[in-house]
Amino acid sequence: MKITHTMLIATTALGLSMSMAYADEGNKAYLNQSGTANSALVDQSGGGSNLAGRAAQFVTQAGDDNTLTILQSGIPVGTAVGSQNKFGVSSNGTSGKALQTGSYNVLNAEQNGFKNWTVNVLQTAPGGLSGPSNVATIKQLGNYGGINTVTQSSAVASTSVMNTATLTQTGGNSAKIYMVDQKFTGASGDTGNYITIYQNGGTHNVGTARQLGYDNVIDISQTGGRTNKVTLANQAGNGNTSKLYFTGNFNGESSLPHGSFALMSGAASSTSDQTGTGNDIDFMATGDRNNFGFYQNGTSNSVGLITVTGNDNALGIWQDGDTNIVDIGTIAGSRNDVGVRQDGTNRAQIDLTNSSDDNQVWVDQIGTNTAAKISIDGDSNRAEVTQDGSNSADIRITGNFNNNSSLTTWGGFAATVLGSSHVGLMTQSGAGNDLDVTVLGDNNLWATEQVGPGNTILAMVDGHGNQFAVSQTSTTTGNNATFSQTGKGNNIGVSQ
């Protein structure tokens, strides 16, 4: 026999505590509380196909210092597929809200089972209030869980974190989070919003995590599986931070490579996007065939503490603005592809370490006082740098056959300087270009081209069978090329 309970509670009180607990299938709960310091527990455990909230009847709290707790778990009677519980939903599962308005409001929700859904959560804190705004904590345990939208908005001023959303999906596969949206319209200098997403398992998907305001943090971890995706982590404002951590294989969107340096980098794929001043992205990936892109627009932004361990990964980074920094601390593995594009007054540093082989690195910088530093430890790697402005580049190579594929055969005086197709071309255009190169190893090929007044290159090569082609062009001040080659069968051509 199927038993269905429906409960509608409407209260206006101070300090009210209300709870419901049924262990049957198909329970429905709707709540309307207004006032201060209310608390409500909706406990739908042991059954299945339970609903908390629908289109016409929300689960609602209006006022300050309110707490809402929702517990759902169990298996529907007569089925073997799982729980299919929902909250913040209509009867057809497509609309409705768990709604809280005011300051110091807290939502705690836990769903345990199969195909559980959190459809719509909305927390708002209007202006004129003080203190932290909203806290939402949602935990899902099991396969095919879903969180449709979590929306938090605040206009209050406080030194506490305005909005906090903590979303956890573990114990299964194919969980989805479609949208987490936080807006903070308080004054600059107030502490902003915090999104924490943790997914453990495979084929998980985060659609969009979006923040508007100041001093916001997005912290996303996807671990223990493969083919996980974060489509977009978007922050608009100043002083924002994105922290991204991934373990496993085939994570990220699959559209980057197509044979180029992380799609030369217009930065797309699984993307972190920041607009404003003083923003920061930290990223760590452990595994193979992961694809990620980063975009920053503004001033004094940083893509730092990037660590990649694994093979066949692709990173695309695009910064547009002034005094931006890219610091790729460690890339350890083979056949990784990294493309960095910077427009403005910027600096980039990339390290390929631990005998990493067959990797590709490209840096493109346009602006004044641009600087690039690339360190490579390994064999058969490819590195290219293009700079337009007042530029400096520092290249350190340890290994063999770098910029030297099986199809590359320059020959005599480095093929009479840029007369052939050159892999690994370092190009600098503008005034006051400076290039410092150190090569330790055998059969490496390097080509450099400097165009503009006041060009300088200083190179030291230690090994056998290395080739170097140098072209310097200036219509005003003179060019300067200083070389040291130690070993057998080395070849250099210089054109000034």
PEFENLIN-V914633 format. One record per residue. N is the residue number from 1. RES is the residue in one small letter. PHI is phi in whole degrees, 0 to 359 (none if undefined). BURIAL is 1 if it has 24 or more other C-alpha atoms within 12 Angstrom, else 0. Layout:
n->(N	N)
res->(RES	RES)
phi->(PHI	PHI)
burial->(BURIAL	BURIAL)
//
This chain:
n->(1	2	3	4	5	6	7	8	9	10	11	12	13	14	15	16	17	18	19	20	21	22	23	24	25	26	27	28	29	30	31	32	33	34	35	36	37	38	39	40	41	42	43	44	45	46	47	48	49	50	51	52	53	54	55	56	57	58	59	60	61	62	63	64	65	66	67	68	69	70	71	72	73	74	75	76	77	78	79	80	81	82	83	84	85	86	87	88	89	90	91	92	93	94	95	96	97	98	99	100	101	102	103	104	105	106	107	108	109	110	111	112	113	114	115	116	117	118	119	120	121	122	123	124	125	126	127	128	129	130	131	132	133	134	135	136	137	138	139	140	141	142	143	144	145	146	147	148	149	150	151	152	153	154	155	156	157	158	159	160	161	162	163	164	165	166	167	168	169	170	171	172	173	174	175	176	177	178	179	180	181	182	183	184	185	186	187	188	189	190	191	192	193	194	195	196	197	198	199	200	201	202	203	204	205	206	207	208	209	210	211	212	213	214	215	216	217	218	219	220	221	222	223	224	225	226	227	228	229	230	231	232	233	234	235	236	237	238	239	240	241	242	243	244	245	246	247	248	249	250	251	252	253	254	255	256	257	258	259	260	261	262	263	264	265	266	267	268	269	270	271	272	273	274	275	276	277	278	279	280	281	282	283	284	285	286	287	288	289	290	291	292	293	294	295	296	297	298	299	300	301	302	303	304	305	306	307	308	309	310	311	312	313	314	315	316	317	318	319	320	321	322	323	324	325	326	327	328	329	330	331	332	333	334	335	336	337	338	339	340	341	342	343	344	345	346	347	348	349	350	351	352	353	354	355	356	357	358	359	360	361	362	363	364	365	366	367	368	369	370	371	372	373	374	375	376	377	378	379	380	381	382	383	384	385	386	387	388	389	390	391	392	393	394	395	396	397	398	399	400	401	402	403	404	405	406	407	408	409	410	411	412	413	414	415	416	417	418	419	420	421	422	423	424	425	426	427	428	429	430	431	432	433	434	435	436	437	438	439	440	441	442	443	444	445	446	447	448	449	450	451	452	453	454	455	456	457	458	459	460	461	462	463	464	465	466	467	468	469	470	471	472	473	474	475	476	477	478	479	480	481	482	483	484	485	486	487	488	489	490	491	492	493	494	495	496)
res->(m	k	i	t	h	t	m	l	i	a	t	t	a	l	g	l	s	m	s	m	a	y	a	d	e	g	n	k	a	y	l	n	q	s	g	t	a	n	s	a	l	v	d	q	s	g	g	g	s	n	l	a	g	r	a	a	q	f	v	t	q	a	g	d	d	n	t	l	t	i	l	q	s	g	i	p	v	g	t	a	v	g	s	q	n	k	f	g	v	s	s	n	g	t	s	g	k	a	l	q	t	g	s	y	n	v	l	n	a	e	q	n	g	f	k	n	w	t	v	n	v	l	q	t	a	p	g	g	l	s	g	p	s	n	v	a	t	i	k	q	l	g	n	y	g	g	i	n	t	v	t	q	s	s	a	v	a	s	t	s	v	m	n	t	a	t	l	t	q	t	g	g	n	s	a	k	i	y	m	v	d	q	k	f	t	g	a	s	g	d	t	g	n	y	i	t	i	y	q	n	g	g	t	h	n	v	g	t	a	r	q	l	g	y	d	n	v	i	d	i	s	q	t	g	g	r	t	n	k	v	t	l	a	n	q	a	g	n	g	n	t	s	k	l	y	f	t	g	n	f	n	g	e	s	s	l	p	h	g	s	f	a	l	m	s	g	a	a	s	s	t	s	d	q	t	g	t	g	n	d	i	d	f	m	a	t	g	d	r	n	n	f	g	f	y	q	n	g	t	s	n	s	v	g	l	i	t	v	t	g	n	d	n	a	l	g	i	w	q	d	g	d	t	n	i	v	d	i	g	t	i	a	g	s	r	n	d	v	g	v	r	q	d	g	t	n	r	a	q	i	d	l	t	n	s	s	d	d	n	q	v	w	v	d	q	i	g	t	n	t	a	a	k	i	s	i	d	g	d	s	n	r	a	e	v	t	q	d	g	s	n	s	a	d	i	r	i	t	g	n	f	n	n	n	s	s	l	t	t	w	g	g	f	a	a	t	v	l	g	s	s	h	v	g	l	m	t	q	s	g	a	g	n	d	l	d	v	t	v	l	g	d	n	n	l	w	a	t	e	q	v	g	p	g	n	t	i	l	a	m	v	d	g	h	g	n	q	f	a	v	s	q	t	s	t	t	t	g	n	n	a	t	f	s	q	t	g	k	g	n	n	i	g	v	s	q)
phi->(none	273	247	235	249	233	229	241	241	232	223	226	198	249	65	275	241	224	220	225	215	227	248	262	270	71	285	227	227	228	220	221	240	224	131	239	60	273	222	218	239	251	247	242	241	91	249	196	56	273	233	233	96	206	301	269	227	281	263	232	228	239	137	255	59	264	228	236	238	235	238	223	194	117	238	300	296	77	231	230	258	131	280	56	276	217	220	69	226	265	296	267	77	246	211	105	212	261	240	229	235	129	246	62	271	228	239	238	227	223	235	233	146	239	58	279	226	251	270	223	237	229	234	230	232	288	294	92	265	224	95	297	267	233	228	233	235	233	239	234	237	135	275	59	287	211	236	281	220	235	239	230	224	212	237	275	247	196	270	272	295	292	238	229	236	239	240	231	230	220	77	187	232	61	272	225	234	275	208	237	233	236	233	231	250	286	281	297	105	286	284	265	254	220	246	238	235	231	234	236	135	241	57	277	218	250	286	225	248	232	225	235	142	240	54	269	227	245	233	239	232	234	225	75	202	220	54	278	220	236	291	205	248	242	227	235	142	243	69	269	227	245	240	234	222	222	229	122	243	60	273	91	295	257	257	288	306	48	80	239	290	39	55	52	270	269	37	219	54	295	238	253	233	231	231	141	239	70	270	216	236	245	215	219	228	235	147	241	58	260	234	217	226	227	224	229	234	146	236	58	268	220	252	229	55	272	228	233	235	148	238	60	269	229	234	240	230	227	240	235	151	247	52	269	227	243	228	269	292	212	238	239	154	235	59	274	234	232	236	235	237	228	244	137	260	224	221	228	226	227	236	258	236	56	55	280	242	58	266	235	228	225	235	236	233	233	147	264	56	278	218	228	228	234	238	232	235	159	244	58	269	233	227	225	228	234	230	229	148	261	237	215	219	232	242	234	236	232	150	236	59	282	56	221	277	294	263	266	217	290	84	337	43	49	53	52	64	58	277	242	292	244	275	79	273	257	242	231	233	136	260	71	279	220	226	237	233	232	233	238	152	242	59	265	238	221	233	231	224	238	232	139	287	74	271	221	226	234	226	229	237	231	157	240	68	274	232	222	242	232	234	235	232	214	264	235	288	285	259	223	232	236	232	225	237	234	137	246	69	279	217	222	229	235	235	233)
burial->(0	0	0	0	0	1	1	1	1	0	1	0	0	0	0	1	0	1	1	1	1	1	1	1	1	1	1	1	1	1	1	1	1	1	1	1	1	1	1	1	1	1	1	1	1	1	1	1	1	1	1	1	1	1	1	0	1	1	1	1	1	1	1	1	1	1	1	1	1	1	1	1	1	1	1	1	0	0	0	0	0	1	1	1	1	1	1	1	1	1	1	0	1	0	1	1	1	1	1	1	1	1	1	1	1	1	1	1	1	1	1	1	1	1	1	1	1	1	1	1	1	1	1	1	1	1	0	0	0	1	1	1	1	1	1	1	1	1	1	1	1	1	1	1	1	1	1	1	1	1	1	1	1	1	1	1	1	1	0	1	1	1	1	1	1	1	1	1	1	1	1	1	1	1	1	1	1	1	1	1	1	1	1	1	1	1	0	0	0	1	1	1	1	1	1	1	1	1	1	1	1	1	1	1	1	1	1	1	1	1	1	1	1	1	1	1	1	1	1	1	1	1	1	1	1	1	1	1	1	1	1	1	1	1	1	1	1	1	1	1	1	1	1	1	1	1	1	1	1	1	1	1	1	1	1	1	1	0	0	1	1	1	1	1	1	1	1	1	1	1	1	1	1	1	1	1	1	1	1	1	1	1	1	1	1	1	1	1	1	1	1	1	1	1	1	1	1	1	1	1	1	1	1	1	1	1	1	1	1	1	1	1	1	1	1	1	1	1	1	1	1	1	1	1	1	1	1	1	1	1	1	1	1	1	1	1	1	1	1	1	1	1	1	1	1	1	1	1	1	1	1	1	1	0	1	1	1	1	1	1	1	1	1	1	1	1	1	1	1	1	1	1	1	1	1	1	1	1	1	1	1	1	1	1	1	1	1	1	1	1	1	1	1	1	1	1	1	1	1	1	1	1	1	1	0	0	0	0	1	1	1	0	1	1	1	0	1	1	0	0	0	1	1	1	1	1	1	1	1	1	1	1	1	1	1	1	1	1	1	1	1	1	1	1	1	1	1	1	1	1	1	1	1	1	1	1	1	1	1	1	1	1	1	0	1	1	1	1	1	1	1	1	1	1	0	0	0	0	1	1	1	0	1	0	1	0	0	0	0	1	1	1	1	1	1	1)
//
